[in-house]
Amino acid sequence: MTPAPHPTRQLLLLGVAQAVLFVAGALLGRWIGLLLGFDAFASAGYGNSEIFGILLIGLGGGAGLQLARAWYRRKYGNPRS
């Protein structure tokens, strides 16, 4: 027996939470990078400073996305089951 799918409203809430926390995490990663001296948009080239800045932005965005998914799973259960 397969479980009932999650209501559309809950899945929309998941999507919005993922989008918001992804952007918030990416901005946090950018600000941390700037504080540490890693500016992803400093110059036209890709030196070590720019690469580490891009890495921090990506890690922040990914962490925000995973935080939203964990929140949803804790509150409503796994949407894929």
Phi and psi restraints in degrees (value plus and minus 20) as a CYANA .aco file:
   2 THR   PHI    -110.0   -70.0
   2 THR   PSI     121.3   161.3
   3 PRO   PHI     -90.6   -50.6
   3 PRO   PSI     137.4   177.4
   4 ALA   PHI     -87.1   -47.1
   4 ALA   PSI     120.8   160.8
   5 PRO   PHI     -88.2   -48.2
   5 PRO   PSI     137.3   177.3
   6 HIS   PHI     -88.4   -48.4
   6 HIS   PSI     126.3   166.3
   7 PRO   PHI     -82.6   -42.6
   7 PRO   PSI     132.9   172.9
   8 THR   PHI     -79.3   -39.3
   8 THR   PSI     -58.0   -18.0
   9 ARG   PHI     -81.8   -41.8
   9 ARG   PSI     -61.0   -21.0
  10 GLN   PHI     -86.9   -46.9
  10 GLN   PSI     -59.7   -19.7
  11 LEU   PHI     -88.4   -48.4
  11 LEU   PSI     -54.5   -14.5
  12 LEU   PHI     -84.9   -44.9
  12 LEU   PSI     -60.2   -20.2
  13 LEU   PHI     -81.1   -41.1
  13 LEU   PSI     -60.9   -20.9
  14 LEU   PHI     -81.3   -41.3
  14 LEU   PSI     -65.6   -25.6
  15 GLY   PHI     -83.1   -43.1
  15 GLY   PSI     -62.8   -22.8
  16 VAL   PHI     -86.4   -46.4
  16 VAL   PSI     -63.0   -23.0
  17 ALA   PHI     -82.1   -42.1
  17 ALA   PSI     -61.0   -21.0
  18 GLN   PHI     -84.1   -44.1
  18 GLN   PSI     -63.3   -23.3
  19 ALA   PHI     -84.7   -44.7
  19 ALA   PSI     -66.0   -26.0
  20 VAL   PHI     -85.6   -45.6
  20 VAL   PSI     -66.8   -26.8
  21 LEU   PHI     -92.2   -52.2
  21 LEU   PSI     -47.1    -7.1
  22 PHE   PHI     -84.1   -44.1
  22 PHE   PSI     -67.6   -27.6
  23 VAL   PHI     -85.6   -45.6
  23 VAL   PSI     -63.4   -23.4
  24 ALA   PHI     -81.5   -41.5
  24 ALA   PSI     -62.1   -22.1
  25 GLY   PHI     -86.2   -46.2
  25 GLY   PSI     -59.4   -19.4
  26 ALA   PHI     -85.7   -45.7
  26 ALA   PSI     -60.2   -20.2
  27 LEU   PHI     -85.7   -45.7
  27 LEU   PSI     -60.0   -20.0
  28 LEU   PHI     -82.9   -42.9
  28 LEU   PSI     -61.9   -21.9
  29 GLY   PHI     -82.6   -42.6
  29 GLY   PSI     -58.6   -18.6
  30 ARG   PHI     -83.7   -43.7
  30 ARG   PSI     -66.0   -26.0
  31 TRP   PHI     -85.8   -45.8
  31 TRP   PSI     -59.8   -19.8
  32 ILE   PHI     -83.9   -43.9
  32 ILE   PSI     -60.8   -20.8
  33 GLY   PHI     -81.4   -41.4
  33 GLY   PSI     -61.7   -21.7
  34 LEU   PHI     -85.0   -45.0
  34 LEU   PSI     -59.9   -19.9
  35 LEU   PHI     -82.9   -42.9
  35 LEU   PSI     -54.5   -14.5
  36 LEU   PHI    -106.9   -66.9
  36 LEU   PSI     -24.3    15.7
  37 GLY   PHI      70.2   110.2
  37 GLY   PSI      -3.7    36.3
  38 PHE   PHI    -127.5   -87.5
  38 PHE   PSI      74.2   114.2
  39 ASP   PHI    -116.5   -76.5
  39 ASP   PSI      93.3   133.3
  40 ALA   PHI     -87.2   -47.2
  40 ALA   PSI     -42.4    -2.4
  41 PHE   PHI    -136.2   -96.2
  41 PHE   PSI       9.8    49.8
  42 ALA   PHI     -90.7   -50.7
  42 ALA   PSI     -65.5   -25.5
  43 SER   PHI    -162.3  -122.3
  43 SER   PSI     159.1   199.1
  44 ALA   PHI     -95.9   -55.9
  44 ALA   PSI     -40.5    -0.5
  45 GLY   PHI    -111.4   -71.4
  45 GLY   PSI     156.7   196.7
  46 TYR   PHI    -139.1   -99.1
  46 TYR   PSI      66.4   106.4
  47 GLY   PHI    -111.0   -71.0
  47 GLY   PSI    -195.6  -155.6
  48 ASN   PHI     -81.9   -41.9
  48 ASN   PSI     -59.4   -19.4
  49 SER   PHI     -81.8   -41.8
  49 SER   PSI     -63.6   -23.6
  50 GLU   PHI     -87.7   -47.7
  50 GLU   PSI     -60.7   -20.7
  51 ILE   PHI     -83.5   -43.5
  51 ILE   PSI     -64.2   -24.2
  52 PHE   PHI     -86.7   -46.7
  52 PHE   PSI     -54.4   -14.4
  53 GLY   PHI     -83.4   -43.4
  53 GLY   PSI     -63.8   -23.8
  54 ILE   PHI     -83.8   -43.8
  54 ILE   PSI     -60.6   -20.6
  55 LEU   PHI     -80.9   -40.9
  55 LEU   PSI     -63.6   -23.6
  56 LEU   PHI     -85.5   -45.5
  56 LEU   PSI     -57.6   -17.6
  57 ILE   PHI     -83.9   -43.9
  57 ILE   PSI     -64.4   -24.4
  58 GLY   PHI     -84.9   -44.9
  58 GLY   PSI     -62.1   -22.1
  59 LEU   PHI     -85.0   -45.0
  59 LEU   PSI     -60.2   -20.2
  60 GLY   PHI     -84.6   -44.6
  60 GLY   PSI     -63.7   -23.7
  61 GLY   PHI     -84.0   -44.0
  61 GLY   PSI     -62.6   -22.6
  62 GLY   PHI     -85.7   -45.7
  62 GLY   PSI     -57.9   -17.9
  63 ALA   PHI     -86.0   -46.0
  63 ALA   PSI     -59.6   -19.6
  64 GLY   PHI     -83.6   -43.6
  64 GLY   PSI     -61.0   -21.0
  65 LEU   PHI     -82.9   -42.9
  65 LEU   PSI     -65.7   -25.7
  66 GLN   PHI     -85.9   -45.9
  66 GLN   PSI     -54.2   -14.2
  67 LEU   PHI     -83.8   -43.8
  67 LEU   PSI     -62.0   -22.0
  68 ALA   PHI     -84.4   -44.4
  68 ALA   PSI     -61.7   -21.7
  69 ARG   PHI     -85.0   -45.0
  69 ARG   PSI     -60.7   -20.7
  70 ALA   PHI     -85.1   -45.1
  70 ALA   PSI     -60.7   -20.7
  71 TRP   PHI     -80.3   -40.3
  71 TRP   PSI     -65.3   -25.3
  72 TYR   PHI     -84.4   -44.4
  72 TYR   PSI     -65.5   -25.5
  73 ARG   PHI     -81.2   -41.2
  73 ARG   PSI     -59.3   -19.3
  74 ARG   PHI     -87.8   -47.8
  74 ARG   PSI     -56.9   -16.9
  75 LYS   PHI    -104.0   -64.0
  75 LYS   PSI     -62.1   -22.1
  76 TYR   PHI    -139.1   -99.1
  76 TYR   PSI     -30.4     9.6
  77 GLY   PHI      76.0   116.0
  77 GLY   PSI     155.3   195.3
  78 ASN   PHI     -92.4   -52.4
  78 ASN   PSI     103.3   143.3
  79 PRO   PHI     -92.5   -52.5
  79 PRO   PSI     -35.3     4.7
  80 ARG   PHI    -111.2   -71.2
  80 ARG   PSI     -27.3    12.7
